Amino acid sequence: MLRLPHDWAWDSWVVQDGELFHLFFLKAPRALGDPARRHTRARVGHATSTDLRSWREEPDALGPDPDGWDDLAIWTGSVVRTDSGGWAMFYTAICTRGYGVRDQRIGLATSADLYTWQRVIDRPVVLPDARWYQTLPEVPAGPEAPSETWRDPFVFPDPDGHGWRMLITARQRDAPRFDDGVLAEARSQDLIHWQVGPPVCRAGAGFGQLEVAQARMIGGRPTLVFTCHPDEQSAARRARWGAHSTWSVTGESLTGPWDVARAQPFTAEPTLFAAPLVQQPDGQWVLIGFCNREPEGVDAFEIIDPIPVRLAGGRLEAIGRQGSASITAE
């Protein structure tokens, strides 16, 4: 478990380099008092571990650029090893201009060692295409209006060898609220220039957002895992499944299309949120993440111990928990 004494920790993503796992996670000062304020103070923290349980905190990986387009806060992303052997981090950012937290964009930073990161370009790398995706009007529709929703980039090599794919949390244009959540796709040959395409799933599945999506091969089957808070689900989906945050569905290919209407919840931890799938050295897949208990007034802003999982009946299920581990936040 990773719990920081002075900072909240929530959304995270993991990459392995040799025997060392690198955890990148959103963090904000506990001194803010109200956890709802964390979203405009978020930056990317960094911790390392050999077992996904005992963590050593490292210097922060990335924060907002006061002179850049991403000057307010940094949100969730992913890291991949580049063809040249370095590393690329794709991240979500918000700025002090535009529409604040509703105005979400995707940036790129690179590193030779996973510790020191530099921005590659001075603009977002990929923007929503209004042919398919909701974009913001010139005048905001009010404080309760949904965000444009263009975040949580998950980048992976094209399984057919044609460069790279990116999954993006998006909303389908003109779809009903709580049924408008889709995954956008973009493709690239060089990780810098991206071409946006249509969604890889259909709206109308009862999800208002498909957050922090990941496409992985689990037990030889393409598997999509994503998060959707119960408050962002349709009444029909909540009535059928109850209140769950992490969802999974299998498909025919890592590149989709995905039938998210068939998605089933991860019931072992109903509040598990933004949960990376990580493969341990022994081949066992696990979920980590945090438990989003903010609506209950419970401070659970910490990265939990890994939960071993397997596919059963086309969905992820827990196969038992590992024991408690010591907390290391140096």
N, C-alpha and C positions, 0 to 999 in steps of 0.2 A: 504494500500500500504506500502511496505517496500523499502525505498531508503536510502542507506547508504552514508553519506557524504564523506567517505574516501575510500570506496571499491565499485567495481562493484559487482552486484549480478545477477546470471543467473539461471542455472538449479536448480530445487528444488524438494523435496519430503516431505511428511507430514505424521505424525502419531498422533493419538489422545490418550491422557491418562486422563481419567476423563473428566473434563470440559475444559482442556487445550489442544490446538493444538500445536504441536512442528513442526516447519519448519526447515528443514535442506537444505542448499543451498550452491552452489559454490560461492566463493568470491575471489577477487584478488585486490591488491591496485590500485586505480585510478592513483597514482603517476607513474605507469608504462607508462602512456601517450597513447600508442597504445593498444587498446583493444585486438588486435590479440596476444599480448604477455601474455594475462591472462591465457592461457591454461597450460603453464608450471609453473605458480605460484599459481594455484588453491588450495584451502583448503576448508574444510566444515565449514561453519558458522552455527549458531543456533539462532532461535528466537522463542518466544512463544506468543500466542494470545488466547483469548476466542471467537473471532468472525471472524478470518481469514482476518481481515481488519486492525486493529491497532496492531502493533507488538512491542514487547520488545526484543531488541537484548540481547542475552546471550553470555557467553564466547564461543569461537570456539569449535566445537565438535571434529574435527580430522584434523590433518595436516600430511604432509609427514614425514616419519621416516628417518632421515639422515643416519642411520646405517642399514636400511632395504632394502628389495626388492622394496619398494614403496617410494623411496627417492626423487622423483622429484615433483610430484603433485598428488592430490586426485581429482577424478572426480565423476560423478553421481552414485547414488545407491538407496537403499531402506532400510526401518527399519520394523522389525516385532517383535511382542511379542513372546517370547519363551514359550515352554511348562512349564518351571519352573517359569514363571512370570517375567523374566528379558527381556532384549531387545537385538536384534542382528541387526547390521548394515552391509549390504553388499555394498561394494563400488568399484569403478574402480580406478586403480592407474597406473601411468607411472613412469619409473625409468631413471636414468642417464646412464644406460648400455643398451645394446641391440639397439633398433631402436627408442628411444625417444618416441614422441607422437604416433608413429605407433605401438608401442609395448605395448598393453593394457592387463591388468590382473585384476582379481577380488579378493578382500580381505575381511576379516571379522573382525569386532570389536564388543565387547559386553559392555553392561552397565546395572546397576541395577536401574538407575534413569533417563536416557536419557540426563544427563548432563555430566557425566564423562565416557569416553570410553577407553577400553583397547583392543589392538590387541590380537587375540586368538592364531594364529599360525604365524610362521615366513616365510610363503610362500603363493602364491596364492591358493585359495581353489578349483578352477575349471579352467581347461585349455581347449582350443579348440581341437576338435578331427578332424584330417586332413581327415578322411573318408568323412566328410560332409562339413567342414568349411575351408575357406581360412586361411592359416597360412603363416607367413612371410618366404621368402627365406633367405638363408644365406647372400646373397648380395642384398641390397635394389635396387629397380628398378628405383630409381630417386625420386626427391623431389615431383613430382606430382602423384606418385603411391599411390593407396588407402592404408589406414591402414589395419592391420590385422582385426581390428574391433571385439573386444571382450569386451563389456562394458555394462553399464547401467543395472545391475542385478535387476530384479523385483522378489521378493520372496513372496510366498503366501502359505497358507496351502492347501494341496491336498483336493479338495472338497469331495473326496471319503474316506478321513481319512487315506490315505497311506503316511503320512509324509509331505514332502514339495516339492513344485515345484519352479523352477527358470526360468524366461525368460531372454534371453541375446541377445543384439544387435550383429548380426554376418553377415558374407557374405558367400554365398554358393560357395563352391569350383567349379571352372571352369565355372561359370555363367557369362554372359556378364555384363560389367560395366553398372551401373544404372538400372540393372535388377537383381542384385545379392544380394540385401538386404533380409535377412530372420531373423526369431527369432529362436535361439537355445533354447533347453530345457535341464535342468538338474534336477535330482531328488535326494532327500536325506531323511534319517530317523532321522538324528540328527543335521542338519544344518552345519555340519563340513565336512562330507564325501559325495561327490556328484558324480553321474554317469551321464555323458553327453549322450544325445540321439540325434536322427535326428531332423531336423527342424519341427516346428509345423505349418509352412506355406510354400508355394512354392515360389521359385524365379520366375522371369519373369513378375512381377506385375507392373514394372515401378518405383520401389523404389531401390535406391542404398544403403539406410540405413533405418532401422526401429528403431529409437532411443527412449529411455525412454518409453518403452512399459508398459502398465498396463492392466490387465484383471480384470474387475469388473462386478458385477451384477447390472444393471441399469434397473429399472422398471421390474424386474424379468427376464431380458434377459442378457445372457453373452455378454459382450461388450469389445472389444479391442480398446484401444486408443494409438496412437504412433505419433512420430514426424518424418518428413522427410523434410529437407530444399529443396526448389525448385531447387537449384543447384545440388541436389542429386537425382533428378527425371528424368525419361526418357523424351525425347522430346514429345512422344505421350501422356504421362500423363499430362504434362504441357499444351499441346495444348487442351486437353479435359477439364481440370479443372481450368487452370490458376495457379497463384502462391499462394499456400497455404502450411502451415507448419504442422498443426495438423490434423490428420486423425482418423477416427473411422470405425469399422465394427462390426456387430453382428455375433454370432455363436451359435452352439448347446451346447457348454460346455466351462467353464473357462479354461479348459486344451487344447482346440482346438480339431482338427486342425482349423486354421483360413484361410479363403479365402480372403487374403488381396488384391487380384485383384478387389474385390467389395468395397474396402474402399472408403469413401467419405470425402471431406474436411470439416473442421469446418470453415464456411465462415464468422462468426461474427467478427473474429479477424484473418485475413490472416497471420499475422506475429507471432501469438501466438506460443510459442516454449517451449518444455519441460514442459508440462502443467499437473500437478498432478490433478487427479480426487479426490475430497474430499467430504465426506458426512457430512452435517451440522447436528446439534442436532435435527432439525425439519424434517430430512429425505431428505431434498433437496440436490441433487448433484450439485457441482460447479466445475469449472475449475479455477485454478490460473496459475501461471507461469510468464514468461517474454515475451516481444515482441522483437523478434530478428530483429532490424532495423539497425544493424551494416553495412550492405551493402549500406544503404542510408547515412551513416555518422551520424546517430542519436543516441545519448546516451540514450538508454531505458533499461539499466541494472538495473532493479528494479522489485520487485515482485508486480504484479498488484492486484487490488481488485478482489474478486471472481466473476465469471460469472456463474449465475445459468443456468443449462442445462437440457435438457430432450431428450429422444429418439423420433425421428420422421422419419418415413420411413426408419428405420434401421440405422440412423446416429444421431450423437449428434447435437443439435441446441440450440442456446441461447434463453432464455425466458425472457430477460430483464436484465439490469445491476442494481446492487446495487449502492447507491450513493457514492460519494467520502468520504474517511475516512481520519482521521488525520494520519500523519506520526510519528511513534515512533521508534527512533533508539537511545537507551540510552546507 
